[in-house]
Amino acid sequence: MQDGEMGRSDLKPPELRTLVIDDEKNIRATLEMCLQGLGCRATSVATADAALDAVEREAFDLAFLDLRLGGASGIDLLPRLLASRPGLAIVIITAYATFDTAVEAIKRGAVDYLPKPFTPAQIEHVGRRIGTRP
């Protein structure tokens, strides 16, 4: 690079660190691939315990959390994740969307609630909104 020139990579915003927490392997893989396509760094886990371990090891910016994790509840896991990582933006994802669970998720600290199936455009919208938070 010559003096006064700035490479394109210098203009990119910082990479959003994302965590996908879902017990369905194909959902994890699809969401991870979508997030990586948007320029995010994506990690995925299948269980509540693995999610808690992940947030202890790494500072994520955004997490997509399934409402039902096998025998565990995403709603119950949500405050535990926030206690470990205050400021973590958590989006509840679910195939069992109801008004009551959406309200409960927001009350417990979720920033958004997406019913499955969601589109790549919805994921991109959430990522952009979280990526521009102060």
Phi, psi and omega in degrees: 000138179272162177306136177085349179269147177234126179289155179305322182297336178289342184265351183288141175290162179299147181294129178283125180268116186241149177234129177253124181239103182206139181278352179265117184303317183291327176293315178302312183295316181295314181293319178299316180295318179299314181296318178296324177296335178272001179091012178272155169268122186240135175234144178228148178222161186253346187228164177298315180299318179295325178294315179297319176298317182297316181287340174287326183276329189221147178269101177271153176268326189216139175229138171256117188242120177291140180295322180241115181248075184061244179272357183257160179253126176297326178298320179286329179287328185310305180295332178291321177295317180294327177294324178284325183224077176304139181094349176294127177274120182244129176248123176279133174240141183200147171270356184240051185291131172221159177300316182298317180289328177296314179297315180297319179298315180293319178300325182274359173119000178293147177267344180199170184213116182241121174285144174276146356281142176252166182256159174303326179296322178294319179295317179297318179300314179298313180300317179295317181296316180291321181295340180255006177294146177291000000 
